[in-house]
Amino acid sequence: MKRVSIDVGGTFTDCLVLDEQGRLREFKSPTTPADPVMGVLDSLGKAASAFSQPLNSFLEQVEILIHGTTLAINTLLTGRGAKTGMITTMNFRDVIEMRRGLRDQDVSMFDVFVPPYDPLVQRRWRIGVPERVRYNGEVIIPLDEKAVREAAEKLKAEGITSLAVCFLYSFVNTAHEKRAAEICSEVFGSDRVTTSHEILPVWREFERFSTTAVSAYVQPVVADYLGRLESRLKEERFGGSLLMMLANGLVQTVEQCRGRAVYLLGSGPAAAPSAALNLSAPIMGKDLISVDMGGTSFDICAIRRGEIPMTTESWVGNHRVAIKMVDVHSIGAGGGSIAWIDSLGLLRVGPQSAGADPGPACYGHGSTEPTVTDADLVLGYVPADYFLGGSIPLSDESARHAVDSVAKQLDMTTEEAGQAIFETVNAHMADLITEVCTRRGLDVRDFTMVVGGGAGPVHAAFLAEQLGIGTVFVPSVAALYSAFGMLSMDLGRDFARSHVSRVDRVDPELVATLYKEMEEQALSEFAPLGIGREQINFSRTAEMRYIGQFHEVEVPISGEDTTASTLQKAVETLHERHQDLYSFAMPWMPAQFLTFRLLATVARAPFELQRLESSGSEGDGSIKRTRRCLWKGRELETPIYDGDSIGAGAMITGPAIIEERTTTVVIPEGFTCLVDDFRNYVLRKAGTGQEGIAGSGNARSGISGEGELR
């Protein structure tokens, strides 16, 4: 049986097929913004054609289809979500608007012209009802069911289509929220009511209310998409398991995602760090910077010591999202990012994007605005006749005409303007990498850059040179980077229970009860999939802090039994973790527990990548032509290599370009490129003294000895 992963991006929909022999096949189709399901079926149709089968026969052979999508985050960022209402505890309807008094994260403290926060749920659509629960779960004021029904009917009459139910301390006692949800479901329907205890059952009402509001806002759009996707796949006789990629780096069934739409935010980019670790860590080490440059965005994640960073401190636009997410940082800098001149006459690139429709000017679909891809074409870095293996012919004339519109305003030639666009977007991306690493106290020069995305290998070496990074690793599946990461994801879910207590006063039996509740919930969710306790791996952690601190640190809880000894050991781990993260610890300070977490996972089936045959140390036999390219203002006749014919061990010296079917690897002057046993490209700046490492043939991902799926 085959395994398929599909990543729907802003410009392209990527489809990666792992066949019965362990071979990977790559396919790309333009994303269809009006109906993303069509783009998914188009990419699957290309895969079916490559296997010489009709789509329905191909899908009958697919055991697992893992799907990541940007639909949820795009819905939130573009403001195209549902008209959302909220029912909350009386006198607390302004929690999501006061936001702890925080300013927008990306605004200077000196900017006095910042508009006030515009909440997803307008004040007139937030209604408080009588109910009150204490911090320990004791009911002070019973739920006024009549008031709940009246509020739901009033919101329904005002055109509200999605409803969030958020009560104080519902994470301790869920009874009021559950009953309110039952009443509201009679008015709105069960798939249009979102409760905070199901989305984020932890303390801090602002974070919980805001995250629930976000989930309710995107819920109808996501639910409609998932319903149509399931229906169309069923029509094509797909009988396997459809799994969704989540923001926390795990995958889950569609049924488990239906009422938790917020967990699909960042669904695609969350898989990229896992791809970086699985593809490059065996030979590149475990200090990696994962970068993914697609058509719309540029995503990065700094991985230290092989640990993918997670965060509960995310903001999407101006909205607080406190679920646990892979710590990926994004900016609008992709191949489709548009170059423009600001009011000061300065060149800017992005965040606006040409997207999939109409796409860059060189696509010939009517756009006249210059994009990064147009600049790449003007510089000679991407081929006009072999873009996506020739499936999308590019117009050099249209690209030059678009770039020339900027050149005239800057009093430059077309080539100079193309170079300026190229260097501007590179500087923008390098700034983000520097910012992310500096905030964590990391020296970017200590890391290997692992590059993904269709546009990533074009820009990667230039980024590395600018940042002082000595090694760039371009995987063989770079263009379908996130899609590969999805294949290596574990099926699972994380759970949380808040219990604020000083360490010296915590009740071990109560903590053990919390973990038992979470384990039982995990078992109940895995049971319909035929997965028993013996197949599930449980990992326990706790969020802790020194008393008086605002932020917390997540530390592991060792052992299966929760005792006073294991909880005390967590304090020692807190000191070590705090020292590692912030370069100091305060062992003399008392500590407290805030939230206990459980991660329940089922390991993925192992697989092995296909090896290349050795071709010796030279790649000259793979040169298929030359092309005039611009290298830092100098036009040079540049050798163009055929990626399909390069063998393992080939060494290529820049300037040179390798043309793959789904991407282009640009090797600047002063760089060498070594091809390893799995057609991964290792670029190094000359003189680093690290040549030859990439040919060791150890790049594997969850490998079984026979290279078969299990």
C-alpha positions as CSV (number, residue, x, y, z in Angstrom):
1,M,0.0,0.0,0.0
2,K,1.1,3.6,-0.7
3,R,1.4,6.5,1.6
4,V,0.7,10.0,0.4
5,S,1.2,13.4,2.0
6,I,-0.3,16.6,0.6
7,D,0.6,20.2,1.6
8,V,-1.6,22.9,0.3
9,G,0.3,26.2,0.2
10,G,-0.5,29.6,-0.9
11,T,0.9,29.1,-4.4
12,F,1.4,25.3,-5.0
13,T,-0.2,22.1,-3.7
14,D,2.5,19.5,-3.1
15,C,1.9,15.8,-3.3
16,L,4.5,13.3,-2.1
17,V,3.9,9.6,-2.7
18,L,5.8,6.8,-0.9
19,D,5.3,3.6,-2.9
20,E,5.5,0.0,-1.9
21,Q,9.3,-0.1,-2.7
22,G,10.1,2.8,-0.5
23,R,10.6,5.2,-3.4
24,L,9.4,8.8,-3.2
25,R,7.6,10.5,-6.1
26,E,7.1,14.3,-6.2
27,F,4.2,16.2,-7.8
28,K,3.1,19.8,-7.7
29,S,-0.1,21.6,-8.9
30,P,-1.1,25.2,-8.6
31,T,-3.3,25.8,-5.6
32,T,-6.9,26.7,-6.4
33,P,-7.8,29.4,-3.8
34,A,-11.5,29.5,-4.8
35,D,-11.8,25.7,-4.0
36,P,-8.6,24.2,-2.5
37,V,-10.1,20.7,-2.9
38,M,-9.6,21.0,-6.6
39,G,-5.9,21.6,-6.2
40,V,-5.7,18.5,-4.0
41,L,-7.4,16.4,-6.6
42,D,-5.3,17.9,-9.3
43,S,-2.1,16.9,-7.5
44,L,-3.4,13.4,-6.8
45,G,-4.4,13.2,-10.5
46,K,-0.8,13.9,-11.5
47,A,0.4,11.2,-9.1
48,A,-2.1,8.7,-10.5
49,S,-1.0,9.5,-14.1
50,A,2.6,8.9,-13.1
51,F,1.6,5.4,-11.9
52,S,-0.4,4.9,-15.1
53,Q,-3.7,4.6,-13.2
54,P,-7.0,6.4,-13.1
55,L,-7.4,8.4,-9.9
56,N,-9.9,6.1,-8.3
57,S,-7.7,3.0,-8.8
58,F,-4.7,4.9,-7.4
59,L,-6.6,6.0,-4.3
60,E,-7.7,2.5,-3.6
61,Q,-4.0,1.6,-3.1
62,V,-3.4,4.5,-0.6
63,E,-3.3,3.3,3.0
64,I,-2.7,6.7,4.6
65,L,-3.2,10.2,3.3
66,I,-1.7,13.0,5.5
67,H,-2.9,16.5,4.7
68,G,-1.6,19.9,5.7
69,T,-3.3,23.1,4.8
70,T,-2.9,26.8,5.2
71,L,-6.6,27.3,5.0
72,A,-7.1,28.0,8.7
73,I,-4.3,30.6,9.0
74,N,-5.2,32.3,5.7
75,T,-8.8,32.6,6.8
76,L,-7.7,34.2,10.1
77,L,-5.2,36.6,8.5
78,T,-7.5,37.7,5.6
79,G,-10.5,38.2,7.9
80,R,-12.7,35.8,6.0
81,G,-13.9,33.8,8.9
82,A,-17.4,33.3,10.3
83,K,-19.5,36.0,12.0
84,T,-18.7,34.9,15.5
85,G,-20.4,35.4,18.9
86,M,-19.4,34.6,22.4
87,I,-21.3,33.6,25.6
88,T,-19.3,34.1,28.7
89,T,-19.5,34.6,32.4
90,M,-21.4,37.8,33.3
91,N,-19.2,40.9,33.6
92,F,-16.3,39.2,31.8
93,R,-17.2,39.8,28.2
94,D,-14.3,42.3,27.7
95,V,-11.5,39.8,28.6
96,I,-10.5,39.2,24.9
97,E,-10.4,43.0,24.2
98,M,-8.4,44.1,27.2
99,R,-5.8,41.4,26.5
100,R,-3.8,42.0,29.7
101,G,-3.1,45.5,28.4
102,L,-0.6,44.2,25.9
103,R,0.4,46.2,22.8
104,D,0.7,44.6,19.4
105,Q,3.9,42.5,19.3
106,D,5.3,44.0,16.1
107,V,4.7,47.7,16.8
108,S,7.3,50.1,18.2
109,M,6.5,51.5,21.6
110,F,7.1,54.9,20.2
111,D,4.4,54.6,17.4
112,V,1.5,56.6,18.7
113,F,-0.6,56.0,15.5
114,V,-1.3,52.4,16.1
115,P,-5.1,51.7,15.8
116,P,-6.8,49.9,18.7
117,Y,-7.1,46.2,18.7
118,D,-10.1,45.0,16.6
119,P,-11.3,41.7,18.3
120,L,-12.7,38.9,16.2
121,V,-15.9,39.0,18.3
122,Q,-17.4,42.5,18.4
123,R,-18.5,43.7,21.8
124,R,-22.2,43.7,20.9
125,W,-21.9,40.0,20.1
126,R,-20.3,39.0,23.4
127,I,-23.0,38.3,26.0
128,G,-22.5,37.5,29.7
129,V,-24.8,35.1,31.5
130,P,-25.2,34.3,35.2
131,E,-22.8,31.5,36.3
132,R,-19.8,31.3,38.5
133,V,-17.3,28.6,39.5
134,R,-14.5,29.0,42.0
135,Y,-10.8,28.1,41.3
136,N,-11.3,24.7,42.9
137,G,-14.3,23.8,40.8
138,E,-17.0,24.7,43.5
139,V,-20.1,26.2,42.0
140,I,-21.0,29.6,43.5
141,I,-23.7,30.6,41.0
142,P,-25.6,27.9,39.1
143,L,-25.8,28.3,35.3
144,D,-28.9,30.3,34.2
145,E,-30.0,28.1,31.4
146,K,-32.8,30.4,30.3
147,A,-30.3,33.3,29.9
148,V,-28.0,31.0,27.8
149,R,-30.9,30.1,25.5
150,E,-32.0,33.8,25.2
151,A,-28.4,34.8,24.4
152,A,-28.0,32.1,21.8
153,E,-31.3,33.0,20.1
154,K,-30.4,36.7,20.1
155,L,-27.0,36.1,18.5
156,K,-28.6,33.8,15.9
157,A,-31.1,36.5,15.0
158,E,-28.2,39.0,14.5
159,G,-26.6,36.7,11.9
160,I,-24.0,35.0,14.0
161,T,-22.9,31.7,12.4
162,S,-20.4,30.4,14.9
163,L,-20.4,30.6,18.7
164,A,-17.7,30.4,21.4
165,V,-18.6,29.4,25.0
166,C,-16.0,30.7,27.5
167,F,-16.7,30.5,31.2
168,L,-14.3,31.2,34.1
169,Y,-12.6,28.1,35.6
170,S,-14.2,25.8,33.1
171,F,-10.9,24.0,32.9
172,V,-11.5,22.8,36.5
173,N,-15.2,22.2,36.3
174,T,-16.6,21.7,32.8
175,A,-20.3,21.2,33.7
176,H,-21.5,24.7,32.9
177,E,-19.8,24.9,29.6
178,K,-21.0,21.5,28.6
179,R,-24.6,22.3,29.4
180,A,-24.4,25.7,27.7
181,A,-23.0,24.0,24.6
182,E,-25.9,21.6,24.6
183,I,-28.4,24.5,24.7
184,C,-26.6,26.5,22.1
185,S,-26.3,23.5,19.8
186,E,-30.1,23.3,19.7
187,V,-30.0,26.8,18.2
188,F,-26.9,26.8,16.0
189,G,-26.1,23.1,15.4
190,S,-23.3,21.1,17.2
191,D,-20.7,21.9,14.6
192,R,-21.0,25.6,15.2
193,V,-20.4,25.7,18.9
194,T,-16.9,25.8,20.4
195,T,-16.2,25.5,24.1
196,S,-13.0,26.7,25.8
197,H,-12.5,23.5,27.9
198,E,-12.2,21.5,24.7
199,I,-9.9,23.9,23.0
200,L,-7.5,24.9,25.8
201,P,-8.3,23.5,29.2
202,V,-5.7,25.6,31.1
203,W,-5.6,28.6,33.3
204,R,-5.3,32.3,32.2
205,E,-8.7,33.3,30.9
206,F,-7.5,35.8,28.3
207,E,-5.4,33.1,26.5
208,R,-8.1,30.6,26.8
209,F,-10.9,32.9,25.6
210,S,-8.8,34.4,22.8
211,T,-7.8,30.9,21.5
212,T,-11.4,29.7,21.6
213,A,-12.6,32.8,19.7
214,V,-10.0,32.1,17.0
215,S,-11.1,28.5,16.7
216,A,-14.8,29.5,16.5
217,Y,-13.9,32.1,13.9
218,V,-12.2,29.6,11.5
219,Q,-14.4,26.6,12.4
220,P,-17.1,26.9,9.7
221,V,-14.6,27.4,6.9
222,V,-12.5,24.5,8.0
223,A,-15.4,22.2,8.7
224,D,-16.9,22.9,5.2
225,Y,-13.5,22.2,3.6
226,L,-13.0,19.0,5.5
227,G,-16.5,17.8,4.6
228,R,-16.0,18.5,0.9
229,L,-12.6,16.9,0.9
230,E,-13.8,13.7,2.5
231,S,-16.8,13.6,0.2
232,R,-14.7,14.0,-3.0
233,L,-12.1,11.4,-1.8
234,K,-14.9,9.0,-1.0
235,E,-16.4,9.5,-4.5
236,E,-12.9,8.5,-5.9
237,R,-13.0,5.3,-3.8
238,F,-10.4,6.4,-1.2
239,G,-10.8,4.0,1.7
240,G,-7.7,4.6,3.7
241,S,-7.1,6.9,6.7
242,L,-7.2,10.7,6.1
243,L,-5.0,12.4,8.7
244,M,-4.6,16.1,9.3
245,M,-1.3,17.8,10.1
246,L,-1.6,19.9,13.3
247,A,0.3,22.9,14.6
248,N,1.8,20.9,17.4
249,G,3.8,18.6,15.0
250,L,1.4,15.7,15.3
251,V,-1.3,14.2,13.0
252,Q,-4.9,13.3,13.9
253,T,-8.0,12.0,12.2
254,V,-10.4,14.4,10.6
255,E,-13.1,13.5,13.2
256,Q,-10.8,14.6,16.0
257,C,-10.1,17.9,14.2
258,R,-13.7,18.9,13.5
259,G,-14.3,20.9,16.7
260,R,-10.7,22.0,17.1
261,A,-10.1,24.1,14.0
262,V,-7.5,26.3,15.8
263,Y,-5.1,23.3,15.8
264,L,-4.8,23.5,12.0
265,L,-3.1,26.9,12.2
266,G,0.3,26.5,10.7
267,S,-0.5,23.0,9.7
268,G,1.9,22.8,6.8
269,P,5.0,24.7,8.2
270,A,4.8,22.7,11.4
271,A,6.1,19.6,9.5
272,A,9.2,21.3,8.1
273,P,11.4,21.0,11.3
274,S,10.7,17.3,11.5
275,A,11.8,17.0,7.8
276,A,15.0,18.8,8.7
277,L,15.8,16.5,11.5
278,N,15.0,13.3,9.7
279,L,16.8,14.2,6.5
280,S,20.0,15.9,7.7
281,A,20.6,15.3,11.4
282,P,22.4,11.9,10.9
283,I,25.2,13.6,9.0
284,M,24.9,17.3,9.7
285,G,24.5,17.1,13.4
286,K,21.5,18.3,15.5
287,D,22.0,22.1,15.5
288,L,20.0,23.1,12.5
289,I,18.2,26.1,11.1
290,S,15.2,24.9,9.0
291,V,14.2,27.3,6.3
292,D,11.3,26.9,3.9
293,M,10.8,29.4,1.1
294,G,7.7,28.7,-0.9
295,G,5.7,30.9,-3.2
296,T,4.0,33.0,-0.5
297,S,6.0,32.8,2.8
298,F,9.4,32.2,4.3
299,D,9.3,30.0,7.4
300,I,12.2,29.3,9.8
301,C,12.8,27.2,12.9
302,A,16.0,27.0,15.0
303,I,16.6,23.4,16.2
304,R,19.1,23.0,18.9
305,R,20.5,19.6,20.1
306,G,17.9,17.8,18.0
307,E,15.0,19.3,19.9
308,I,12.2,20.9,17.9
309,P,11.2,24.0,19.9
310,M,7.6,24.3,20.9
311,T,5.7,27.4,22.2
312,T,2.5,28.4,23.8
313,E,3.2,32.2,23.2
314,S,2.1,32.5,19.6
315,W,0.4,35.5,18.0
316,V,-1.3,35.1,14.6
317,G,-1.7,38.6,13.3
318,N,-3.0,40.5,16.4
319,H,-4.7,37.5,17.9
320,R,-3.4,35.5,20.8
321,V,-3.2,31.7,20.2
322,A,-2.0,29.8,23.3
323,I,-2.2,26.2,22.1
324,K,1.1,24.4,21.9
325,M,2.6,24.9,18.5
326,V,5.9,24.2,16.8
327,D,7.9,27.4,17.1
328,V,8.0,28.4,13.5
329,H,8.5,32.1,12.5
330,S,7.1,33.4,9.2
331,I,7.3,36.4,7.0
332,G,5.8,37.2,3.6
333,A,8.9,36.5,1.5
334,G,8.4,33.9,-1.1
335,G,8.8,33.4,-4.8
336,G,5.5,35.2,-5.4
337,S,6.3,38.2,-3.2
338,I,5.7,41.5,-5.0
339,A,8.4,44.2,-5.3
340,W,7.2,47.7,-4.8
341,I,8.5,51.3,-4.1
342,D,7.4,52.9,-0.9
343,S,6.6,56.5,-0.2
344,L,10.2,57.3,0.5
345,G,11.3,55.9,-2.9
346,L,12.8,52.7,-1.3
347,L,12.6,49.3,-2.8
348,R,10.4,46.8,-0.7
349,V,9.6,43.2,-1.3
350,G,6.4,41.6,0.2
351,P,4.5,40.8,2.2
352,Q,2.0,41.0,-0.6
353,S,2.1,38.0,-2.9
354,A,0.9,37.2,-6.4
355,G,-0.2,33.8,-5.0
356,A,-1.3,31.1,-7.4
357,D,-3.8,33.2,-9.3
358,P,-2.6,35.2,-11.2
359,G,0.9,34.3,-10.0
360,P,4.1,36.0,-11.0
361,A,4.2,38.0,-14.2
362,C,6.4,35.4,-15.9
363,Y,3.5,32.9,-15.6
364,G,1.8,34.8,-18.3
365,H,-1.6,34.9,-16.5
366,G,-2.1,38.7,-16.8
367,S,-0.1,39.9,-13.8
368,T,2.3,42.9,-14.4
369,E,3.7,43.3,-10.9
370,P,7.3,42.2,-10.4
371,T,7.9,39.3,-8.0
372,V,10.9,37.5,-6.7
373,T,10.4,34.7,-9.2
374,D,10.5,37.3,-12.0
375,A,13.8,38.6,-10.7
376,D,15.2,35.1,-10.4
377,L,14.3,34.6,-14.1
378,V,15.9,37.9,-15.2
379,L,19.1,36.9,-13.3
380,G,19.1,33.5,-15.1
381,Y,18.8,31.5,-11.9
382,V,15.6,29.7,-12.8
383,P,14.9,28.2,-16.3
384,A,12.1,29.5,-18.5
385,D,11.7,26.1,-20.2
386,Y,12.1,23.7,-17.2
387,F,10.1,25.3,-14.4
388,L,8.4,22.4,-12.6
389,G,9.9,20.1,-15.1
390,G,8.5,22.2,-18.0
391,S,4.9,22.0,-16.9
392,I,4.8,25.7,-16.4
393,P,6.6,27.6,-19.2
394,L,7.8,31.0,-18.1
395,S,7.9,34.1,-20.2
396,D,11.2,35.9,-20.0
397,E,9.7,38.9,-21.8
398,S,6.9,39.3,-19.2
399,A,9.3,39.0,-16.3
400,R,11.6,41.6,-17.8
401,H,8.7,43.9,-18.4
402,A,7.5,43.6,-14.8
403,V,10.9,44.1,-13.3
404,D,11.5,47.1,-15.6
405,S,8.5,48.9,-14.0
406,V,10.6,49.0,-10.8
407,A,13.9,49.7,-12.6
408,K,12.5,52.9,-14.2
409,Q,11.5,54.3,-10.8
410,L,15.0,53.4,-9.4
411,D,16.8,54.6,-12.5
412,M,18.4,51.2,-13.0
413,T,18.7,48.7,-15.8
414,T,16.4,45.7,-15.7
415,E,19.2,43.4,-14.6
416,E,20.2,45.8,-11.8
417,A,16.7,46.0,-10.6
418,G,16.4,42.2,-10.7
419,Q,19.6,42.0,-8.6
420,A,18.2,44.6,-6.2
421,I,15.0,42.6,-5.7
422,F,17.0,39.5,-5.2
423,E,19.3,41.0,-2.6
424,T,16.4,42.9,-0.8
425,V,14.4,39.7,-0.2
426,N,17.6,37.9,0.9
427,A,18.3,40.6,3.4
428,H,14.7,40.5,4.7
429,M,15.0,36.7,5.2
430,A,18.5,37.0,6.8
431,D,17.1,39.5,9.3
432,L,14.4,37.1,10.4
433,I,16.9,34.3,10.9
434,T,19.2,36.6,12.9
435,E,16.3,37.9,15.0
436,V,15.0,34.4,15.9
437,C,18.5,33.2,16.8
438,T,19.5,36.3,18.8
439,R,16.3,36.2,20.8
440,R,17.2,32.7,22.0
441,G,20.9,33.6,22.6
442,L,22.1,31.5,19.7
443,D,25.0,32.2,17.3
444,V,23.7,31.6,13.8
445,R,27.2,30.6,12.6
446,D,27.1,27.5,14.8
447,F,24.2,26.0,12.7
448,T,23.7,24.1,9.5
449,M,21.0,25.6,7.3
450,V,18.6,23.0,6.0
451,V,16.6,24.3,3.0
452,G,13.2,23.5,1.7
453,G,10.5,25.0,-0.6
454,G,10.6,25.5,-4.3
455,A,12.3,28.8,-4.0
456,G,14.6,28.0,-1.1
457,P,17.5,26.3,-2.9
458,V,17.7,29.3,-5.3
459,H,18.4,31.7,-2.4
460,A,19.9,29.5,0.3
461,A,23.6,29.8,-0.4
462,F,23.4,33.6,-0.7
463,L,21.6,33.7,2.7
464,A,24.3,31.5,4.2
465,E,27.0,33.7,2.9
466,Q,25.4,36.8,4.3
467,L,24.9,35.2,7.7
468,G,28.3,33.5,7.9
469,I,26.8,30.0,7.9
470,G,29.3,27.5,6.5
471,T,27.1,24.6,5.4
472,V,23.8,24.5,3.5
473,F,21.9,21.2,3.2
474,V,19.4,20.9,0.4
475,P,17.4,17.7,0.6
476,S,16.4,15.7,-2.4
477,V,12.8,16.5,-1.6
478,A,13.4,20.2,-0.9
479,A,10.5,21.3,-3.0
480,L,8.1,19.2,-1.0
481,Y,9.9,19.8,2.3
482,S,6.8,20.0,4.5
483,A,5.1,17.2,2.7
484,F,8.1,14.9,3.6
485,G,7.9,16.1,7.2
486,M,4.3,14.9,7.3
487,L,5.3,11.4,6.3
488,S,7.6,11.2,9.4
489,M,5.0,12.6,11.8
490,D,3.6,10.6,14.7
491,L,-0.1,10.1,15.2
492,G,-1.0,11.7,18.5
493,R,-2.4,14.4,20.7
494,D,-1.3,16.5,23.6
495,F,-3.4,17.0,26.7
496,A,-3.2,19.6,29.5
497,R,-4.6,20.1,33.0
498,S,-3.8,23.3,35.0
499,H,-3.2,23.0,38.7
500,V,-1.3,26.0,40.3
501,S,0.6,25.0,43.4
502,R,3.9,25.5,45.1
503,V,6.2,22.5,44.8
504,D,6.4,22.1,48.5
505,R,2.7,22.1,48.9
506,V,1.6,20.0,45.8
507,D,-0.4,16.9,46.4
508,P,1.3,14.0,44.4
509,E,-2.0,12.0,44.5
510,L,-3.9,14.8,42.9
511,V,-1.2,15.1,40.2
512,A,-1.4,11.4,39.6
513,T,-5.1,11.7,39.2
514,L,-4.7,14.4,36.6
515,Y,-2.3,12.3,34.5
516,K,-4.6,9.3,34.8
517,E,-7.5,11.4,33.5
518,M,-5.5,12.5,30.5
519,E,-4.3,8.9,29.8
520,E,-7.9,7.6,29.9
521,Q,-8.9,10.4,27.5
522,A,-6.1,9.5,25.1
523,L,-7.0,5.8,25.2
524,S,-10.7,6.7,24.4
525,E,-9.6,8.7,21.4
526,F,-7.3,6.1,20.0
527,A,-9.7,3.2,20.6
528,P,-11.9,3.8,17.5
529,L,-8.6,3.5,15.4
530,G,-7.9,0.1,16.9
531,I,-4.9,1.4,18.8
532,G,-4.4,-0.1,22.3
533,R,-2.4,1.0,25.3
534,E,0.6,-1.1,24.3
535,Q,1.0,0.9,21.1
536,I,0.9,4.3,22.7
537,N,3.8,6.2,24.1
538,F,3.1,8.6,26.9
539,S,5.4,11.5,27.7
540,R,4.7,13.6,30.8
541,T,5.8,17.2,31.3
542,A,4.9,20.1,33.5
543,E,5.0,23.9,33.1
544,M,6.9,25.4,36.0
545,R,8.3,28.7,37.1
546,Y,10.0,30.5,40.0
547,I,7.4,32.2,42.1
548,G,7.0,35.8,40.9
549,Q,7.9,35.1,37.3
550,F,5.4,35.8,34.5
551,H,6.6,33.1,32.0
552,E,7.0,29.4,32.6
553,V,9.4,26.6,31.5
554,E,8.3,23.2,30.4
555,V,10.2,20.3,32.1
556,P,9.9,16.5,31.8
557,I,8.3,14.5,34.6
558,S,10.3,11.2,34.8
559,G,8.8,7.8,35.5
560,E,5.3,6.4,35.2
561,D,4.4,6.9,38.9
562,T,3.9,10.4,40.2
563,T,5.4,10.6,43.7
564,A,6.9,13.4,45.8
565,S,10.3,12.2,44.7
566,T,9.5,12.6,41.0
567,L,8.0,16.0,41.5
568,Q,11.0,17.2,43.5
569,K,13.3,16.0,40.7
570,A,11.3,18.2,38.3
571,V,12.6,21.2,40.4
572,E,16.2,20.2,39.7
573,T,15.3,19.9,36.0
574,L,13.8,23.4,36.2
575,H,17.1,24.8,37.4
576,E,19.0,23.0,34.6
577,R,16.5,24.0,31.9
578,H,16.4,27.6,33.1
579,Q,20.2,27.8,33.0
580,D,20.2,26.4,29.5
581,L,17.5,28.8,28.2
582,Y,18.4,32.0,30.0
583,S,22.1,31.4,31.1
584,F,21.1,31.7,34.8
585,A,19.1,29.8,37.4
586,M,17.7,30.7,40.9
587,P,17.8,27.5,43.0
588,W,17.3,29.5,46.2
589,M,13.8,30.6,44.9
590,P,10.7,28.5,45.6
591,A,9.1,27.1,42.5
592,Q,5.5,26.3,41.5
593,F,3.7,24.0,39.1
594,L,1.2,25.6,36.7
595,T,0.1,23.1,34.1
596,F,0.6,19.3,33.8
597,R,0.8,18.0,30.2
598,L,0.7,14.6,28.6
599,L,1.8,13.8,25.0
600,A,0.3,10.6,23.7
601,T,1.8,9.3,20.4
602,V,1.9,6.3,18.1
603,A,5.1,5.9,16.3
604,R,5.1,6.2,12.5
605,A,5.9,3.3,10.2
606,P,9.6,3.4,9.3
607,F,10.8,3.8,5.7
608,E,14.1,4.2,3.8
609,L,15.0,6.7,1.1
610,Q,16.4,5.3,-2.2
611,R,20.1,5.5,-2.7
612,L,21.9,6.8,-5.8
613,E,24.6,4.9,-7.7
614,S,28.0,6.4,-7.3
615,S,29.3,8.5,-10.2
616,G,32.8,9.3,-8.9
617,S,33.9,12.7,-7.9
618,E,33.0,14.8,-10.9
619,G,29.6,15.8,-12.2
620,D,30.7,17.0,-15.6
621,G,28.8,14.3,-17.3
622,S,25.5,15.8,-16.0
623,I,26.0,19.2,-17.7
624,K,23.1,19.6,-20.2
625,R,23.7,23.2,-21.3
626,T,25.0,26.6,-20.3
627,R,23.1,29.8,-19.6
628,R,24.2,33.4,-19.1
629,C,23.5,34.3,-15.4
630,L,24.2,37.4,-13.4
631,W,26.6,36.9,-10.4
632,K,26.9,40.0,-8.2
633,G,26.7,42.2,-11.3
634,R,28.9,40.1,-13.5
635,E,27.3,38.1,-16.4
636,L,28.9,34.7,-16.8
637,E,28.3,31.7,-19.0
638,T,27.2,29.2,-16.3
639,P,27.0,25.4,-16.5
640,I,23.6,23.9,-16.0
641,Y,23.5,20.4,-14.5
642,D,20.7,17.9,-14.9
643,G,19.7,16.8,-11.4
644,D,18.2,13.5,-12.5
645,S,21.5,12.3,-13.9
646,I,23.9,13.4,-11.1
647,G,25.3,10.4,-9.2
648,A,26.4,10.1,-5.6
649,G,29.8,11.6,-4.8
650,A,29.7,14.2,-7.5
651,M,31.4,17.4,-6.6
652,I,30.3,20.6,-8.4
653,T,32.1,24.0,-8.0
654,G,30.3,27.2,-8.4
655,P,29.1,29.2,-10.1
656,A,26.8,26.5,-11.3
657,I,23.1,25.6,-11.3
658,I,21.4,22.2,-10.9
659,E,18.0,21.9,-12.4
660,E,15.6,19.5,-10.6
661,R,12.0,18.9,-11.8
662,T,10.6,20.7,-8.8
663,T,13.3,23.2,-7.8
664,T,16.6,24.7,-8.9
665,V,19.8,24.6,-6.8
666,V,21.9,27.7,-7.3
667,I,25.6,27.3,-6.4
668,P,27.3,30.8,-6.2
669,E,31.0,31.6,-6.8
670,G,33.1,30.4,-3.9
671,F,30.8,27.5,-3.0
672,T,31.2,23.8,-3.7
673,C,28.3,21.3,-3.8
674,L,28.7,17.6,-2.9
675,V,26.0,15.1,-3.8
676,D,25.4,12.4,-1.2
677,D,24.0,8.9,-1.5
678,F,20.4,10.1,-1.5
679,R,20.7,13.0,-3.9
680,N,20.9,15.5,-1.1
681,Y,23.1,18.5,-2.0
682,V,25.6,19.8,0.6
683,L,26.8,23.3,-0.3
684,R,29.9,24.7,1.5
685,K,31.7,27.9,1.4
686,A,35.2,27.2,0.0
687,G,37.8,27.0,2.8
688,T,35.5,25.7,5.6
689,G,37.6,22.5,5.7
690,Q,34.5,20.2,5.9
691,E,34.4,18.8,2.4
692,G,33.6,15.2,1.9
693,I,31.3,14.6,4.9
694,A,28.1,14.4,2.9
695,G,29.0,11.3,1.0
696,S,28.8,9.0,4.0
697,G,25.4,7.7,3.0
698,N,23.8,7.9,6.4
699,A,20.9,10.2,5.6
700,R,17.9,8.3,6.7
701,S,14.5,8.9,8.0
702,G,12.9,6.4,10.4
703,I,14.6,3.6,8.5
704,S,13.9,-0.1,8.6
705,G,16.7,-2.5,7.5
706,E,14.8,-3.7,4.4
707,G,13.4,-0.3,3.4
708,E,9.8,-1.5,3.7
709,L,6.8,0.1,5.3
710,R,5.8,-1.5,8.6
